[in-house]
């Protein structure tokens, strides 16, 4: 073996020509550290994916809430009437057609409900509070809690459920 001093540690190092491995003088040869096993399991991957999806859904719920709040602040309100009920794909499902006077005095008819009612509680002539964007009165909709807040509420509930499912999967993965 050839030995020569090193300047960094002021120790001598021996070079073995056969293996070309440097071993500090007086130290035993150590094997390289074992690779760290990748500890990915299905619950851990699913947990992180569902947690991320839940956070994203809650963020979307928050933006929908801000949008609904901004709509309520800027929307024009009108007292309208149900003009008639239009039959759906069966005679027992009805879609209301609303009518109201715009601020300029002109009459506006609006067909807004995409989901029919079975059985419907509304009758022709019933008074209905309507909301609409000031620039687009044809987009009027009945002023009800679910017409304004359905999207934020549904997204929030979905986001919480998905987030809890993801956190539960991460908890299970941690216990394994």
C-alpha positions as CSV (number, residue, x, y, z in Angstrom):
1,X,0.0,0.0,0.0
2,X,1.1,3.5,-0.7
3,X,0.6,6.0,2.1
4,X,0.8,9.8,1.8
5,X,-0.3,12.6,4.1
6,X,-3.5,14.6,3.4
7,X,-3.5,18.3,3.9
8,X,-7.1,18.7,5.1
9,X,-7.2,16.5,8.1
10,X,-3.4,16.2,8.6
11,X,-3.8,12.4,8.6
12,X,-2.2,10.0,6.2
13,X,-4.3,8.1,3.7
14,X,-3.4,4.8,2.2
15,X,-4.2,4.1,-1.4
16,X,-4.8,0.5,-2.4
17,X,-4.0,0.2,-6.1
18,X,-6.2,-2.9,-6.5
19,X,-9.4,-1.3,-5.4
20,X,-8.5,2.4,-5.7
21,X,-10.4,3.2,-2.4
22,X,-9.0,5.8,-0.1
23,X,-9.2,4.8,3.5
24,X,-8.1,7.2,6.3
25,X,-5.1,5.8,8.2
26,X,-6.3,3.9,11.3
27,X,-10.0,3.8,10.2
28,X,-11.8,0.6,9.2
29,X,-13.4,0.4,5.8
30,X,-17.2,1.0,6.0
31,X,-19.7,-0.1,3.6
32,X,-21.8,2.6,1.9
33,X,-25.0,3.5,3.7
34,X,-28.0,1.4,2.8
35,X,-30.5,3.3,0.5
36,X,-33.5,4.7,2.4
37,X,-36.6,2.7,1.4
38,X,-39.3,4.7,-0.3
39,X,-42.2,4.4,2.1
40,X,-45.2,5.0,-0.3
41,X,-48.4,3.2,0.4
42,X,-51.8,3.4,-1.2
43,X,-53.3,5.1,1.9
44,X,-50.5,7.7,2.0
45,X,-50.8,8.6,-1.7
46,X,-54.6,8.6,-1.5
47,X,-54.5,10.7,1.6
48,X,-52.3,13.4,0.0
49,X,-54.4,13.4,-3.1
50,X,-57.7,13.7,-1.3
51,X,-56.3,16.3,1.1
52,X,-55.1,18.4,-1.8
53,X,-58.5,18.0,-3.6
54,X,-60.3,19.0,-0.4
55,X,-58.2,22.1,0.0
56,X,-58.7,23.1,-3.6
57,X,-62.5,22.5,-3.3
58,X,-62.7,24.6,-0.2
59,X,-60.8,27.4,-2.1
60,X,-63.3,27.1,-4.9
61,X,-66.1,27.3,-2.3
62,X,-64.6,30.5,-0.9
63,X,-64.4,32.1,-4.4
64,X,-68.0,31.1,-5.1
65,X,-69.1,32.6,-1.8
66,X,-67.3,35.9,-2.7
67,X,-69.0,35.8,-6.2
68,X,-72.4,35.3,-4.7
69,X,-71.9,38.1,-2.2
70,X,-70.7,40.4,-5.0
71,X,-73.8,39.4,-7.1
72,X,-76.1,40.3,-4.2
73,X,-74.5,43.7,-3.8
74,X,-74.7,44.6,-7.4
75,X,-77.9,42.8,-8.5
76,X,-81.1,44.7,-9.3
77,X,-84.2,43.5,-7.5
78,X,-87.6,43.3,-9.0
79,X,-91.1,42.1,-8.0
80,X,-92.2,39.7,-10.6
81,X,-95.0,37.3,-11.3
82,X,-95.3,33.7,-12.5
83,X,-96.8,34.2,-15.9
84,X,-97.4,30.6,-16.8
85,X,-96.1,27.1,-16.1
86,X,-94.5,25.2,-19.0
87,X,-94.8,21.4,-19.0
88,X,-91.6,19.4,-18.8
89,X,-90.8,16.0,-20.2
90,X,-93.8,14.7,-18.3
91,X,-97.1,16.4,-17.5
92,X,-96.4,16.4,-13.8
93,X,-93.2,18.5,-14.0
94,X,-93.6,22.2,-14.5
95,X,-91.2,25.0,-15.3
96,X,-92.2,28.6,-14.3
97,X,-91.9,31.5,-16.7
98,X,-91.5,34.8,-14.8
99,X,-92.3,38.3,-15.8
100,X,-91.4,41.7,-14.4
101,X,-91.1,45.4,-15.2
102,X,-87.6,46.7,-15.8
103,X,-86.7,50.2,-14.4
104,X,-87.4,51.7,-17.8
105,X,-91.0,50.4,-17.7
106,X,-90.6,47.7,-20.3
107,X,-91.9,44.2,-19.6
108,X,-89.4,41.3,-19.4
109,X,-90.2,37.6,-19.5
110,X,-87.7,35.1,-18.1
111,X,-87.6,31.3,-18.2
112,X,-85.0,30.6,-15.5
113,X,-85.5,27.3,-13.8
114,X,-83.7,24.4,-15.5
115,X,-85.0,21.9,-12.8
116,X,-88.7,21.4,-12.9
117,X,-90.8,21.0,-9.7
118,X,-92.8,17.9,-9.0
119,X,-95.4,18.7,-7.8
120,X,-95.1,22.4,-8.2
121,X,-96.2,24.7,-5.4
122,X,-96.2,27.7,-7.7
123,X,-99.3,28.9,-9.6
124,X,-99.7,31.4,-12.4
125,X,-100.1,34.9,-10.9
126,X,-97.9,34.2,-7.8
127,X,-95.7,37.0,-6.8
128,X,-92.0,36.3,-6.8
129,X,-88.9,38.3,-5.8
130,X,-86.3,38.3,-8.6
131,X,-82.7,39.2,-8.8
132,X,-80.8,40.1,-12.1
133,X,-77.6,41.6,-13.2
134,X,-78.4,45.3,-14.1
135,X,-77.0,44.9,-17.6
136,X,-78.7,41.6,-18.3
137,X,-82.4,41.5,-17.1
138,X,-82.9,38.3,-19.2
139,X,-80.7,36.5,-16.6
140,X,-83.1,37.1,-13.8
141,X,-83.6,34.4,-11.2
142,X,-85.9,33.9,-8.2
143,X,-84.4,35.5,-5.0
144,X,-84.2,32.4,-2.8
145,X,-81.5,31.1,-0.5
146,X,-80.7,28.1,-2.8
147,X,-80.5,30.1,-6.0
148,X,-77.9,32.4,-4.5
149,X,-76.0,30.2,-2.1
150,X,-76.3,26.6,-3.4
151,X,-72.9,26.5,-5.2
152,X,-70.9,27.8,-2.3
153,X,-72.7,25.6,0.2
154,X,-72.4,22.4,-1.9
155,X,-68.7,23.1,-2.6
156,X,-68.0,23.7,1.0
157,X,-69.7,20.5,2.2
158,X,-67.9,18.5,-0.5
159,X,-64.6,20.1,0.3
160,X,-64.9,19.3,4.0
161,X,-65.9,15.7,3.4
162,X,-63.0,15.2,0.9
163,X,-60.5,16.9,3.2
164,X,-61.6,14.8,6.2
165,X,-61.3,11.6,4.0
166,X,-57.8,12.6,3.0
167,X,-56.7,13.4,6.5
168,X,-58.2,10.1,7.7
169,X,-56.2,8.2,5.1
170,X,-53.0,10.0,6.1
171,X,-53.7,9.1,9.7
172,X,-54.2,5.4,8.8
173,X,-51.0,5.5,6.7
174,X,-49.1,7.0,9.6
175,X,-50.3,4.1,11.9
176,X,-49.1,1.4,9.5
